[in-house]
Structures are given as structure tokens and as C-alpha cells.
Amino acid sequence: MRNTVEKRREKLINKLFVLNVFKIEGKQLYELPLSILEREYRKYQAQYHPHGEFSSIRWT
């Protein structure tokens, strides 16, 4: 079980790195629990939806 949580944390940290997020609330990502990493990733995911910036889907 612990290994699964650590793998999930690693994946989220890598995804946040891609979004240029290196610290949250003044702490390094590796210092944060999984729940905070998941919350922050969902926040960025909602903010930077893949179709939002690139005009791939637009209603006129």
C-alpha cells in the first residue's frame, strides 16, 4: 500500500514540475502529503484545460 502511495506522489510531482510548479505554500513538493499534491494538481488541471488556450475547440 505504501509503495502505491509513493508512486502516486511521484507521478503528481512530475506532472506539477511540467506545469512549472516547484513549491506549494513555501514548501518543496517532496515535503507535501499526497492530499495536497492532488488538490494542487486538480487546481492546475482545471485552470489549464488542454483545450482552453490552443483554440482546438471553440464555439462561435
mmCIF file as Biopython writes it, N, C-alpha, C and O atoms, coordinates in Angstrom:
data_model
#
loop_
_atom_site.group_PDB
_atom_site.id
_atom_site.type_symbol
_atom_site.label_atom_id
_atom_site.label_alt_id
_atom_site.label_comp_id
_atom_site.label_asym_id
_atom_site.label_entity_id
_atom_site.label_seq_id
_atom_site.pdbx_PDB_ins_code
_atom_site.Cartn_x
_atom_site.Cartn_y
_atom_site.Cartn_z
_atom_site.occupancy
_atom_site.B_iso_or_equiv
_atom_site.auth_seq_id
_atom_site.auth_asym_id
_atom_site.pdbx_PDB_model_num
ATOM 1   N N  . MET A ? 1  ? 0.837   -1.197 0.000   1.0 0.0 1  A 1 
ATOM 2   C CA . MET A ? 1  ? 0.000   0.000  0.000   1.0 0.0 1  A 1 
ATOM 3   C C  . MET A ? 1  ? 0.879   1.258  0.000   1.0 0.0 1  A 1 
ATOM 4   O O  . MET A ? 1  ? 0.614   2.205  -0.741  1.0 0.0 1  A 1 
ATOM 5   N N  . ARG A ? 2  ? 1.897   1.260  0.812   1.0 0.0 2  A 1 
ATOM 6   C CA . ARG A ? 2  ? 2.777   2.423  0.898   1.0 0.0 2  A 1 
ATOM 7   C C  . ARG A ? 2  ? 3.473   2.686  -0.434  1.0 0.0 2  A 1 
ATOM 8   O O  . ARG A ? 2  ? 3.655   3.836  -0.834  1.0 0.0 2  A 1 
ATOM 9   N N  . ASN A ? 3  ? 3.856   1.618  -1.111  1.0 0.0 3  A 1 
ATOM 10  C CA . ASN A ? 3  ? 4.514   1.746  -2.406  1.0 0.0 3  A 1 
ATOM 11  C C  . ASN A ? 3  ? 3.584   2.403  -3.425  1.0 0.0 3  A 1 
ATOM 12  O O  . ASN A ? 3  ? 4.036   3.202  -4.246  1.0 0.0 3  A 1 
ATOM 13  N N  . THR A ? 4  ? 2.301   2.079  -3.382  1.0 0.0 4  A 1 
ATOM 14  C CA . THR A ? 4  ? 1.319   2.659  -4.288  1.0 0.0 4  A 1 
ATOM 15  C C  . THR A ? 4  ? 1.173   4.157  -4.039  1.0 0.0 4  A 1 
ATOM 16  O O  . THR A ? 4  ? 1.093   4.943  -4.983  1.0 0.0 4  A 1 
ATOM 17  N N  . VAL A ? 5  ? 1.141   4.543  -2.787  1.0 0.0 5  A 1 
ATOM 18  C CA . VAL A ? 5  ? 1.027   5.962  -2.434  1.0 0.0 5  A 1 
ATOM 19  C C  . VAL A ? 5  ? 2.264   6.717  -2.906  1.0 0.0 5  A 1 
ATOM 20  O O  . VAL A ? 5  ? 2.150   7.817  -3.447  1.0 0.0 5  A 1 
ATOM 21  N N  . GLU A ? 6  ? 3.432   6.143  -2.708  1.0 0.0 6  A 1 
ATOM 22  C CA . GLU A ? 6  ? 4.676   6.798  -3.133  1.0 0.0 6  A 1 
ATOM 23  C C  . GLU A ? 6  ? 4.735   6.941  -4.652  1.0 0.0 6  A 1 
ATOM 24  O O  . GLU A ? 6  ? 5.203   7.960  -5.159  1.0 0.0 6  A 1 
ATOM 25  N N  . LYS A ? 7  ? 4.269   5.936  -5.373  1.0 0.0 7  A 1 
ATOM 26  C CA . LYS A ? 7  ? 4.243   6.032  -6.836  1.0 0.0 7  A 1 
ATOM 27  C C  . LYS A ? 7  ? 3.299   7.137  -7.286  1.0 0.0 7  A 1 
ATOM 28  O O  . LYS A ? 7  ? 3.608   7.885  -8.213  1.0 0.0 7  A 1 
ATOM 29  N N  . ARG A ? 8  ? 2.144   7.239  -6.629  1.0 0.0 8  A 1 
ATOM 30  C CA . ARG A ? 8  ? 1.177   8.288  -6.967  1.0 0.0 8  A 1 
ATOM 31  C C  . ARG A ? 8  ? 1.770   9.666  -6.684  1.0 0.0 8  A 1 
ATOM 32  O O  . ARG A ? 8  ? 1.613   10.590 -7.482  1.0 0.0 8  A 1 
ATOM 33  N N  . ARG A ? 9  ? 2.445   9.799  -5.556  1.0 0.0 9  A 1 
ATOM 34  C CA . ARG A ? 9  ? 3.095   11.077 -5.215  1.0 0.0 9  A 1 
ATOM 35  C C  . ARG A ? 9  ? 4.127   11.447 -6.281  1.0 0.0 9  A 1 
ATOM 36  O O  . ARG A ? 9  ? 4.175   12.590 -6.734  1.0 0.0 9  A 1 
ATOM 37  N N  . GLU A ? 10 ? 4.951   10.478 -6.680  1.0 0.0 10 A 1 
ATOM 38  C CA . GLU A ? 10 ? 5.981   10.730 -7.697  1.0 0.0 10 A 1 
ATOM 39  C C  . GLU A ? 10 ? 5.356   11.191 -9.016  1.0 0.0 10 A 1 
ATOM 40  O O  . GLU A ? 10 ? 5.848   12.130 -9.643  1.0 0.0 10 A 1 
ATOM 41  N N  . LYS A ? 11 ? 4.282   10.538 -9.432  1.0 0.0 11 A 1 
ATOM 42  C CA . LYS A ? 11 ? 3.623   10.926 -10.681 1.0 0.0 11 A 1 
ATOM 43  C C  . LYS A ? 11 ? 3.073   12.348 -10.599 1.0 0.0 11 A 1 
ATOM 44  O O  . LYS A ? 11 ? 3.222   13.135 -11.534 1.0 0.0 11 A 1 
ATOM 45  N N  . LEU A ? 12 ? 2.441   12.669 -9.481  1.0 0.0 12 A 1 
ATOM 46  C CA . LEU A ? 12 ? 1.894   14.019 -9.324  1.0 0.0 12 A 1 
ATOM 47  C C  . LEU A ? 12 ? 2.995   15.069 -9.277  1.0 0.0 12 A 1 
ATOM 48  O O  . LEU A ? 12 ? 2.855   16.144 -9.860  1.0 0.0 12 A 1 
ATOM 49  N N  . ILE A ? 13 ? 4.077   14.767 -8.594  1.0 0.0 13 A 1 
ATOM 50  C CA . ILE A ? 13 ? 5.199   15.705 -8.529  1.0 0.0 13 A 1 
ATOM 51  C C  . ILE A ? 13 ? 5.756   15.943 -9.921  1.0 0.0 13 A 1 
ATOM 52  O O  . ILE A ? 13 ? 6.040   17.085 -10.282 1.0 0.0 13 A 1 
ATOM 53  N N  . ASN A ? 14 ? 5.916   14.896 -10.705 1.0 0.0 14 A 1 
ATOM 54  C CA . ASN A ? 14 ? 6.420   15.048 -12.074 1.0 0.0 14 A 1 
ATOM 55  C C  . ASN A ? 14 ? 5.462   15.867 -12.932 1.0 0.0 14 A 1 
ATOM 56  O O  . ASN A ? 14 ? 5.898   16.687 -13.739 1.0 0.0 14 A 1 
ATOM 57  N N  . LYS A ? 15 ? 4.168   15.650 -12.763 1.0 0.0 15 A 1 
ATOM 58  C CA . LYS A ? 15 ? 3.187   16.430 -13.526 1.0 0.0 15 A 1 
ATOM 59  C C  . LYS A ? 15 ? 3.212   17.893 -13.121 1.0 0.0 15 A 1 
ATOM 60  O O  . LYS A ? 15 ? 3.080   18.773 -13.972 1.0 0.0 15 A 1 
ATOM 61  N N  . LEU A ? 16 ? 3.379   18.163 -11.843 1.0 0.0 16 A 1 
ATOM 62  C CA . LEU A ? 16 ? 3.463   19.547 -11.385 1.0 0.0 16 A 1 
ATOM 63  C C  . LEU A ? 16 ? 4.747   20.212 -11.870 1.0 0.0 16 A 1 
ATOM 64  O O  . LEU A ? 16 ? 4.745   21.404 -12.176 1.0 0.0 16 A 1 
ATOM 65  N N  . PHE A ? 17 ? 5.837   19.461 -11.945 1.0 0.0 17 A 1 
ATOM 66  C CA . PHE A ? 17 ? 7.081   20.003 -12.498 1.0 0.0 17 A 1 
ATOM 67  C C  . PHE A ? 17 ? 6.866   20.467 -13.937 1.0 0.0 17 A 1 
ATOM 68  O O  . PHE A ? 17 ? 7.358   21.525 -14.328 1.0 0.0 17 A 1 
ATOM 69  N N  . VAL A ? 18 ? 6.140   19.686 -14.716 1.0 0.0 18 A 1 
ATOM 70  C CA . VAL A ? 18 ? 5.859   20.051 -16.111 1.0 0.0 18 A 1 
ATOM 71  C C  . VAL A ? 18 ? 5.091   21.366 -16.175 1.0 0.0 18 A 1 
ATOM 72  O O  . VAL A ? 18 ? 5.254   22.145 -17.114 1.0 0.0 18 A 1 
ATOM 73  N N  . LEU A ? 19 ? 4.260   21.603 -15.177 1.0 0.0 19 A 1 
ATOM 74  C CA . LEU A ? 19 ? 3.493   22.850 -15.104 1.0 0.0 19 A 1 
ATOM 75  C C  . LEU A ? 19 ? 4.285   23.985 -14.448 1.0 0.0 19 A 1 
ATOM 76  O O  . LEU A ? 19 ? 3.727   25.042 -14.155 1.0 0.0 19 A 1 
ATOM 77  N N  . ASN A ? 20 ? 5.572   23.770 -14.219 1.0 0.0 20 A 1 
ATOM 78  C CA . ASN A ? 20 ? 6.470   24.743 -13.588 1.0 0.0 20 A 1 
ATOM 79  C C  . ASN A ? 20 ? 6.063   25.073 -12.154 1.0 0.0 20 A 1 
ATOM 80  O O  . ASN A ? 20 ? 6.216   26.208 -11.702 1.0 0.0 20 A 1 
ATOM 81  N N  . VAL A ? 21 ? 5.553   24.092 -11.456 1.0 0.0 21 A 1 
ATOM 82  C CA . VAL A ? 21 ? 5.228   24.238 -10.036 1.0 0.0 21 A 1 
ATOM 83  C C  . VAL A ? 21 ? 6.299   23.496 -9.264  1.0 0.0 21 A 1 
ATOM 84  O O  . VAL A ? 21 ? 6.440   22.281 -9.399  1.0 0.0 21 A 1 
ATOM 85  N N  . PHE A ? 22 ? 7.059   24.224 -8.451  1.0 0.0 22 A 1 
ATOM 86  C CA . PHE A ? 22 ? 8.161   23.615 -7.708  1.0 0.0 22 A 1 
ATOM 87  C C  . PHE A ? 22 ? 7.971   23.728 -6.200  1.0 0.0 22 A 1 
ATOM 88  O O  . PHE A ? 22 ? 8.558   22.965 -5.433  1.0 0.0 22 A 1 
ATOM 89  N N  . LYS A ? 23 ? 7.148   24.683 -5.784  1.0 0.0 23 A 1 
ATOM 90  C CA . LYS A ? 23 ? 6.844   24.863 -4.368  1.0 0.0 23 A 1 
ATOM 91  C C  . LYS A ? 23 ? 5.358   25.162 -4.218  1.0 0.0 23 A 1 
ATOM 92  O O  . LYS A ? 23 ? 4.746   25.799 -5.076  1.0 0.0 23 A 1 
ATOM 93  N N  . ILE A ? 24 ? 4.796   24.692 -3.116  1.0 0.0 24 A 1 
ATOM 94  C CA . ILE A ? 24 ? 3.415   24.994 -2.772  1.0 0.0 24 A 1 
ATOM 95  C C  . ILE A ? 24 ? 3.415   25.418 -1.317  1.0 0.0 24 A 1 
ATOM 96  O O  . ILE A ? 24 ? 3.934   24.717 -0.448  1.0 0.0 24 A 1 
ATOM 97  N N  . GLU A ? 25 ? 2.829   26.568 -1.071  1.0 0.0 25 A 1 
ATOM 98  C CA . GLU A ? 25 ? 2.770   27.112 0.284   1.0 0.0 25 A 1 
ATOM 99  C C  . GLU A ? 25 ? 4.170   27.212 0.912   1.0 0.0 25 A 1 
ATOM 100 O O  . GLU A ? 25 ? 4.338   27.005 2.114   1.0 0.0 25 A 1 
ATOM 101 N N  . GLY A ? 26 ? 5.161   27.530 0.081   1.0 0.0 26 A 1 
ATOM 102 C CA . GLY A ? 26 ? 6.524   27.711 0.564   1.0 0.0 26 A 1 
ATOM 103 C C  . GLY A ? 26 ? 7.284   26.434 0.851   1.0 0.0 26 A 1 
ATOM 104 O O  . GLY A ? 26 ? 8.385   26.483 1.400   1.0 0.0 26 A 1 
ATOM 105 N N  . LYS A ? 27 ? 6.720   25.287 0.489   1.0 0.0 27 A 1 
ATOM 106 C CA . LYS A ? 27 ? 7.385   24.008 0.739   1.0 0.0 27 A 1 
ATOM 107 C C  . LYS A ? 27 ? 7.675   23.297 -0.571  1.0 0.0 27 A 1 
ATOM 108 O O  . LYS A ? 27 ? 6.923   23.422 -1.538  1.0 0.0 27 A 1 
ATOM 109 N N  . GLN A ? 28 ? 8.773   22.548 -0.595  1.0 0.0 28 A 1 
ATOM 110 C CA . GLN A ? 28 ? 9.106   21.727 -1.747  1.0 0.0 28 A 1 
ATOM 111 C C  . GLN A ? 28 ? 8.036   20.656 -1.922  1.0 0.0 28 A 1 
ATOM 112 O O  . GLN A ? 28 ? 7.437   20.210 -0.944  1.0 0.0 28 A 1 
ATOM 113 N N  . LEU A ? 29 ? 7.798   20.249 -3.150  1.0 0.0 29 A 1 
ATOM 114 C CA . LEU A ? 29 ? 6.761   19.264 -3.421  1.0 0.0 29 A 1 
ATOM 115 C C  . LEU A ? 29 ? 6.999   17.954 -2.680  1.0 0.0 29 A 1 
ATOM 116 O O  . LEU A ? 29 ? 6.046   17.310 -2.241  1.0 0.0 29 A 1 
ATOM 117 N N  . TYR A ? 30 ? 8.254   17.555 -2.539  1.0 0.0 30 A 1 
ATOM 118 C CA . TYR A ? 30 ? 8.567   16.296 -1.857  1.0 0.0 30 A 1 
ATOM 119 C C  . TYR A ? 30 ? 8.230   16.325 -0.369  1.0 0.0 30 A 1 
ATOM 120 O O  . TYR A ? 30 ? 8.153   15.277 0.271   1.0 0.0 30 A 1 
ATOM 121 N N  . GLU A ? 31 ? 8.029   17.514 0.179   1.0 0.0 31 A 1 
ATOM 122 C CA . GLU A ? 31 ? 7.694   17.642 1.600   1.0 0.0 31 A 1 
ATOM 123 C C  . GLU A ? 31 ? 6.194   17.533 1.870   1.0 0.0 31 A 1 
ATOM 124 O O  . GLU A ? 31 ? 5.780   17.411 3.023   1.0 0.0 31 A 1 
ATOM 125 N N  . LEU A ? 32 ? 5.381   17.576 0.817   1.0 0.0 32 A 1 
ATOM 126 C CA . LEU A ? 32 ? 3.935   17.662 0.980   1.0 0.0 32 A 1 
ATOM 127 C C  . LEU A ? 32 ? 3.264   16.291 0.926   1.0 0.0 32 A 1 
ATOM 128 O O  . LEU A ? 32 ? 3.737   15.381 0.245   1.0 0.0 32 A 1 
ATOM 129 N N  . PRO A ? 33 ? 2.157   16.159 1.654   1.0 0.0 33 A 1 
ATOM 130 C CA . PRO A ? 33 ? 1.411   14.901 1.605   1.0 0.0 33 A 1 
ATOM 131 C C  . PRO A ? 33 ? 0.650   14.760 0.286   1.0 0.0 33 A 1 
ATOM 132 O O  . PRO A ? 33 ? 0.438   15.733 -0.438  1.0 0.0 33 A 1 
ATOM 133 N N  . LEU A ? 34 ? 0.255   13.546 0.003   1.0 0.0 34 A 1 
ATOM 134 C CA . LEU A ? 34 ? -0.448  13.229 -1.235  1.0 0.0 34 A 1 
ATOM 135 C C  . LEU A ? 34 ? -1.713  14.068 -1.405  1.0 0.0 34 A 1 
ATOM 136 O O  . LEU A ? 34 ? -2.006  14.513 -2.515  1.0 0.0 34 A 1 
ATOM 137 N N  . SER A ? 35 ? -2.451  14.288 -0.352  1.0 0.0 35 A 1 
ATOM 138 C CA . SER A ? 35 ? -3.719  15.030 -0.455  1.0 0.0 35 A 1 
ATOM 139 C C  . SER A ? 35 ? -3.504  16.454 -0.985  1.0 0.0 35 A 1 
ATOM 140 O O  . SER A ? 35 ? -4.287  16.936 -1.804  1.0 0.0 35 A 1 
ATOM 141 N N  . ILE A ? 36 ? -2.464  17.115 -0.528  1.0 0.0 36 A 1 
ATOM 142 C CA . ILE A ? 36 ? -2.189  18.483 -1.001  1.0 0.0 36 A 1 
ATOM 143 C C  . ILE A ? 36 ? -1.721  18.456 -2.452  1.0 0.0 36 A 1 
ATOM 144 O O  . ILE A ? 36 ? -2.112  19.311 -3.246  1.0 0.0 36 A 1 
ATOM 145 N N  . LEU A ? 37 ? -0.893  17.487 -2.798  1.0 0.0 37 A 1 
ATOM 146 C CA . LEU A ? 37 ? -0.436  17.369 -4.184  1.0 0.0 37 A 1 
ATOM 147 C C  . LEU A ? 37 ? -1.616  17.129 -5.123  1.0 0.0 37 A 1 
ATOM 148 O O  . LEU A ? 37 ? -1.688  17.722 -6.200  1.0 0.0 37 A 1 
ATOM 149 N N  . GLU A ? 38 ? -2.532  16.265 -4.717  1.0 0.0 38 A 1 
ATOM 150 C CA . GLU A ? 38 ? -3.710  16.000 -5.543  1.0 0.0 38 A 1 
ATOM 151 C C  . GLU A ? 38 ? -4.568  17.242 -5.687  1.0 0.0 38 A 1 
ATOM 152 O O  . GLU A ? 38 ? -5.051  17.531 -6.782  1.0 0.0 38 A 1 
ATOM 153 N N  . ARG A ? 39 ? -4.767  17.974 -4.619  1.0 0.0 39 A 1 
ATOM 154 C CA . ARG A ? 39 ? -5.567  19.201 -4.662  1.0 0.0 39 A 1 
ATOM 155 C C  . ARG A ? 39 ? -4.948  20.222 -5.610  1.0 0.0 39 A 1 
ATOM 156 O O  . ARG A ? 39 ? -5.648  20.821 -6.427  1.0 0.0 39 A 1 
ATOM 157 N N  . GLU A ? 40 ? -3.651  20.417 -5.503  1.0 0.0 40 A 1 
ATOM 158 C CA . GLU A ? 40 ? -2.980  21.402 -6.348  1.0 0.0 40 A 1 
ATOM 159 C C  . GLU A ? 40 ? -2.992  20.976 -7.814  1.0 0.0 40 A 1 
ATOM 160 O O  . GLU A ? 40 ? -3.165  21.809 -8.704  1.0 0.0 40 A 1 
ATOM 161 N N  . TYR A ? 41 ? -2.810  19.695 -8.063  1.0 0.0 41 A 1 
ATOM 162 C CA . TYR A ? 41 ? -2.825  19.229 -9.445  1.0 0.0 41 A 1 
ATOM 163 C C  . TYR A ? 41 ? -4.209  19.421 -10.063 1.0 0.0 41 A 1 
ATOM 164 O O  . TYR A ? 41 ? -4.320  19.849 -11.212 1.0 0.0 41 A 1 
ATOM 165 N N  . ARG A ? 42 ? -5.267  19.108 -9.306  1.0 0.0 42 A 1 
ATOM 166 C CA . ARG A ? 42 ? -6.626  19.325 -9.802  1.0 0.0 42 A 1 
ATOM 167 C C  . ARG A ? 42 ? -6.878  20.797 -10.081 1.0 0.0 42 A 1 
ATOM 168 O O  . ARG A ? 42 ? -7.556  21.145 -11.048 1.0 0.0 42 A 1 
ATOM 169 N N  . LYS A ? 43 ? -6.330  21.661 -9.234  1.0 0.0 43 A 1 
ATOM 170 C CA . LYS A ? 43 ? -6.493  23.099 -9.431  1.0 0.0 43 A 1 
ATOM 171 C C  . LYS A ? 43 ? -5.849  23.542 -10.743 1.0 0.0 43 A 1 
ATOM 172 O O  . LYS A ? 43 ? -6.463  24.275 -11.520 1.0 0.0 43 A 1 
ATOM 173 N N  . TYR A ? 44 ? -4.630  23.107 -10.990 1.0 0.0 44 A 1 
ATOM 174 C CA . TYR A ? 44 ? -3.941  23.475 -12.225 1.0 0.0 44 A 1 
ATOM 175 C C  . TYR A ? 44 ? -4.580  22.818 -13.434 1.0 0.0 44 A 1 
ATOM 176 O O  . TYR A ? 44 ? -4.643  23.414 -14.509 1.0 0.0 44 A 1 
ATOM 177 N N  . GLN A ? 45 ? -5.049  21.606 -13.263 1.0 0.0 45 A 1 
ATOM 178 C CA . GLN A ? 45 ? -5.689  20.896 -14.357 1.0 0.0 45 A 1 
ATOM 179 C C  . GLN A ? 45 ? -6.959  21.631 -14.790 1.0 0.0 45 A 1 
ATOM 180 O O  . GLN A ? 45 ? -7.226  21.757 -15.985 1.0 0.0 45 A 1 
ATOM 181 N N  . ALA A ? 46 ? -7.726  22.106 -13.842 1.0 0.0 46 A 1 
ATOM 182 C CA . ALA A ? 46 ? -8.943  22.857 -14.162 1.0 0.0 46 A 1 
ATOM 183 C C  . ALA A ? 46 ? -8.612  24.213 -14.777 1.0 0.0 46 A 1 
ATOM 184 O O  . ALA A ? 46 ? -9.297  24.676 -15.689 1.0 0.0 46 A 1 
ATOM 185 N N  . GLN A ? 47 ? -7.566  24.838 -14.273 1.0 0.0 47 A 1 
ATOM 186 C CA . GLN A ? 47 ? -7.182  26.171 -14.748 1.0 0.0 47 A 1 
ATOM 187 C C  . GLN A ? 47 ? -6.600  26.112 -16.155 1.0 0.0 47 A 1 
ATOM 188 O O  . GLN A ? 47 ? -6.861  26.998 -16.969 1.0 0.0 47 A 1 
ATOM 189 N N  . TYR A ? 48 ? -5.825  25.095 -16.445 1.0 0.0 48 A 1 
ATOM 190 C CA . TYR A ? 48 ? -5.133  24.986 -17.734 1.0 0.0 48 A 1 
ATOM 191 C C  . TYR A ? 48 ? -5.659  23.799 -18.519 1.0 0.0 48 A 1 
ATOM 192 O O  . TYR A ? 48 ? -4.896  22.920 -18.920 1.0 0.0 48 A 1 
ATOM 193 N N  . HIS A ? 49 ? -6.961  23.780 -18.737 1.0 0.0 49 A 1 
ATOM 194 C CA . HIS A ? 49 ? -7.560  22.706 -19.525 1.0 0.0 49 A 1 
ATOM 195 C C  . HIS A ? 49 ? -6.898  22.667 -20.893 1.0 0.0 49 A 1 
ATOM 196 O O  . HIS A ? 49 ? -6.625  23.722 -21.466 1.0 0.0 49 A 1 
ATOM 197 N N  . PRO A ? 50 ? -6.631  21.483 -21.434 1.0 0.0 50 A 1 
ATOM 198 C CA . PRO A ? 50 ? -5.874  21.395 -22.687 1.0 0.0 50 A 1 
ATOM 199 C C  . PRO A ? 50 ? -6.519  22.090 -23.878 1.0 0.0 50 A 1 
ATOM 200 O O  . PRO A ? 50 ? -5.821  22.423 -24.836 1.0 0.0 50 A 1 
ATOM 201 N N  . HIS A ? 51 ? -7.811  22.317 -23.849 1.0 0.0 51 A 1 
ATOM 202 C CA . HIS A ? 51 ? -8.465  22.982 -24.972 1.0 0.0 51 A 1 
ATOM 203 C C  . HIS A ? 51 ? -8.658  24.470 -24.745 1.0 0.0 51 A 1 
ATOM 204 O O  . HIS A ? 51 ? -9.135  25.172 -25.638 1.0 0.0 51 A 1 
ATOM 205 N N  . GLY A ? 52 ? -8.304  24.957 -23.588 1.0 0.0 52 A 1 
ATOM 206 C CA . GLY A ? 52 ? -8.557  26.345 -23.264 1.0 0.0 52 A 1 
ATOM 207 C C  . GLY A ? 52 ? -7.711  27.342 -24.014 1.0 0.0 52 A 1 
ATOM 208 O O  . GLY A ? 52 ? -8.218  28.374 -24.453 1.0 0.0 52 A 1 
ATOM 209 N N  . GLU A ? 53 ? -6.442  27.061 -24.171 1.0 0.0 53 A 1 
ATOM 210 C CA . GLU A ? 53 ? -5.524  28.042 -24.753 1.0 0.0 53 A 1 
ATOM 211 C C  . GLU A ? 53 ? -5.314  27.886 -26.243 1.0 0.0 53 A 1 
ATOM 212 O O  . GLU A ? 53 ? -5.004  28.862 -26.927 1.0 0.0 53 A 1 
ATOM 213 N N  . PHE A ? 54 ? -5.472  26.702 -26.753 1.0 0.0 54 A 1 
ATOM 214 C CA . PHE A ? 54 ? -4.989  26.405 -28.095 1.0 0.0 54 A 1 
ATOM 215 C C  . PHE A ? 54 ? -6.057  26.436 -29.168 1.0 0.0 54 A 1 
ATOM 216 O O  . PHE A ? 54 ? -5.795  26.053 -30.308 1.0 0.0 54 A 1 
ATOM 217 N N  . SER A ? 55 ? -7.232  26.873 -28.835 1.0 0.0 55 A 1 
ATOM 218 C CA . SER A ? 55 ? -8.321  27.040 -29.815 1.0 0.0 55 A 1 
ATOM 219 C C  . SER A ? 55 ? -8.702  25.755 -30.518 1.0 0.0 55 A 1 
ATOM 220 O O  . SER A ? 55 ? -9.206  25.812 -31.640 1.0 0.0 55 A 1 
ATOM 221 N N  . SER A ? 56 ? -8.490  24.616 -29.921 1.0 0.0 56 A 1 
ATOM 222 C CA . SER A ? 56 ? -8.853  23.380 -30.601 1.0 0.0 56 A 1 
ATOM 223 C C  . SER A ? 56 ? -10.355 23.163 -30.616 1.0 0.0 56 A 1 
ATOM 224 O O  . SER A ? 56 ? -10.885 22.543 -31.538 1.0 0.0 56 A 1 
ATOM 225 N N  . ILE A ? 57 ? -11.039 23.664 -29.608 1.0 0.0 57 A 1 
ATOM 226 C CA . ILE A ? 57 ? -12.498 23.597 -29.588 1.0 0.0 57 A 1 
ATOM 227 C C  . ILE A ? 57 ? -13.014 24.989 -29.255 1.0 0.0 57 A 1 
ATOM 228 O O  . ILE A ? 57 ? -12.784 25.503 -28.160 1.0 0.0 57 A 1 
ATOM 229 N N  . ARG A ? 58 ? -13.700 25.581 -30.193 1.0 0.0 58 A 1 
ATOM 230 C CA . ARG A ? 58 ? -14.252 26.918 -29.977 1.0 0.0 58 A 1 
ATOM 231 C C  . ARG A ? 58 ? -15.641 26.975 -30.571 1.0 0.0 58 A 1 
ATOM 232 O O  . ARG A ? 58 ? -15.852 26.557 -31.710 1.0 0.0 58 A 1 
ATOM 233 N N  . TRP A ? 59 ? -16.582 27.485 -29.814 1.0 0.0 59 A 1 
ATOM 234 C CA . TRP A ? 59 ? -17.925 27.708 -30.323 1.0 0.0 59 A 1 
ATOM 235 C C  . TRP A ? 59 ? -18.024 29.164 -30.747 1.0 0.0 59 A 1 
ATOM 236 O O  . TRP A ? 59 ? -17.638 30.069 -30.007 1.0 0.0 59 A 1 
ATOM 237 N N  . THR A ? 60 ? -18.538 29.371 -31.925 1.0 0.0 60 A 1 
ATOM 238 C CA . THR A ? 60 ? -18.690 30.747 -32.418 1.0 0.0 60 A 1 
ATOM 239 C C  . THR A ? 60 ? -20.139 31.057 -32.679 1.0 0.0 60 A 1 
ATOM 240 O O  . THR A ? 60 ? -20.468 32.167 -33.098 1.0 0.0 60 A 1 
#
